[in-house]
Amino acid sequence: MSKQLPLVEQSLCCSPLMRQPLSEDQSAELARVFKALGDPVRLRLLSLIASHAGGEACVCDLTDAFDLTGPTISHHLKVLREAGIIDGERRGTWVYYRVLPTTLQMLSTVLMAPGSVTT
């Protein structure tokens, strides 16, 4: 009688992370991105930018969502930008941010098994 793996284990066995060890360069890059996302303010900023109408958000729309100073929000946005998670474009006085889908796709590719369904 064969024992079937639970669904979670079945999908993890085929993710790139489980198939082969990461190289030193891959580990460093992924750690940098995950470290940037490891802060609740930055994770929320990413969510606000990604879900904003048109796929981009003005910094003026982001600062009101937090009980933090403008320089603190700017620091968090800088960390996300330097990690390659978001990009910004200055338009007059304001900077507009958008999520870089290639970085999010890279994270998804490493963590998810091919054909995995998300809800």
Legacy VTK file of the C-alpha trace (Angstrom):
# vtk DataFile Version 3.0
C-alpha trace
ASCII
DATASET POLYDATA
POINTS 119 float
0.000 0.000 0.000
1.545 3.322 -1.024
1.322 6.357 1.188
0.475 9.577 -0.614
2.195 12.829 0.374
-0.015 15.611 1.700
-0.860 18.184 -0.976
1.520 20.802 0.473
4.470 18.420 0.391
3.635 17.318 -3.159
3.746 20.870 -4.469
6.925 21.751 -2.551
8.827 18.766 -3.873
8.807 20.216 -7.351
9.528 23.870 -6.605
12.926 25.083 -7.811
13.930 25.654 -4.200
13.450 21.967 -3.444
14.844 20.519 -6.691
18.386 21.779 -6.327
20.416 23.920 -3.947
20.578 27.620 -4.688
23.891 29.012 -5.852
25.684 31.536 -3.679
24.642 34.350 -6.043
21.010 33.201 -6.130
20.925 32.991 -2.338
22.359 36.484 -1.949
19.890 37.993 -4.435
16.869 36.262 -2.925
17.921 37.159 0.618
18.243 40.820 -0.376
14.723 40.860 -1.819
13.159 38.888 1.038
14.907 41.122 3.582
13.344 44.161 1.920
9.927 42.498 2.111
10.479 41.402 5.717
9.318 44.717 7.150
5.559 45.241 7.688
5.660 48.848 6.451
7.466 47.876 3.246
5.164 44.936 2.652
2.160 47.221 3.059
3.729 49.835 0.759
4.206 47.144 -1.883
0.578 46.103 -1.500
-0.656 49.697 -1.745
1.384 50.341 -4.880
0.430 47.054 -6.562
-3.275 47.455 -5.857
-3.454 51.145 -6.772
-5.530 52.068 -9.826
-3.382 52.000 -12.943
-0.672 49.952 -11.237
1.234 52.943 -9.927
0.892 55.220 -6.935
2.051 58.727 -6.142
4.112 59.058 -3.002
1.547 61.651 -1.929
-1.077 58.873 -1.841
1.159 56.521 0.133
2.175 58.769 3.014
-1.380 59.304 4.242
-1.829 55.558 4.801
0.758 55.525 7.618
1.343 57.239 10.904
4.969 57.829 9.895
6.973 60.831 8.769
7.648 61.525 5.105
11.378 60.769 5.458
10.581 57.380 7.031
8.257 56.478 4.151
10.929 57.643 1.699
13.477 55.386 3.396
11.198 52.352 3.074
10.501 53.156 -0.582
14.248 53.477 -1.186
14.844 50.013 0.307
12.168 48.522 -1.964
13.608 50.359 -4.968
17.183 49.243 -4.237
15.983 45.644 -3.890
14.492 45.859 -7.391
10.932 45.381 -6.184
9.571 48.771 -7.246
10.623 51.556 -9.570
9.894 55.254 -9.342
9.501 58.072 -11.829
9.597 61.749 -10.905
6.813 63.817 -12.416
7.123 67.418 -11.367
7.112 67.541 -7.578
5.965 63.973 -6.997
7.423 60.517 -7.520
5.164 57.769 -8.865
5.982 54.168 -7.937
5.118 50.914 -9.675
5.867 47.289 -8.896
8.454 45.525 -11.048
6.679 42.300 -12.016
9.896 40.505 -13.000
11.093 40.519 -9.394
7.790 39.229 -8.060
7.790 36.576 -10.784
11.298 35.515 -9.729
10.125 35.067 -6.133
7.076 33.131 -7.261
9.141 30.903 -9.503
11.503 29.964 -6.695
8.785 29.312 -4.129
6.009 27.712 -6.147
5.845 24.454 -7.949
4.991 24.569 -11.651
1.233 24.416 -12.115
0.504 25.404 -8.502
-2.814 27.121 -8.020
-3.002 30.204 -5.810
-6.120 31.520 -4.161
LINES 1 120
119 0 1 2 3 4 5 6 7 8 9 10 11 12 13 14 15 16 17 18 19 20 21 22 23 24 25 26 27 28 29 30 31 32 33 34 35 36 37 38 39 40 41 42 43 44 45 46 47 48 49 50 51 52 53 54 55 56 57 58 59 60 61 62 63 64 65 66 67 68 69 70 71 72 73 74 75 76 77 78 79 80 81 82 83 84 85 86 87 88 89 90 91 92 93 94 95 96 97 98 99 100 101 102 103 104 105 106 107 108 109 110 111 112 113 114 115 116 117 118
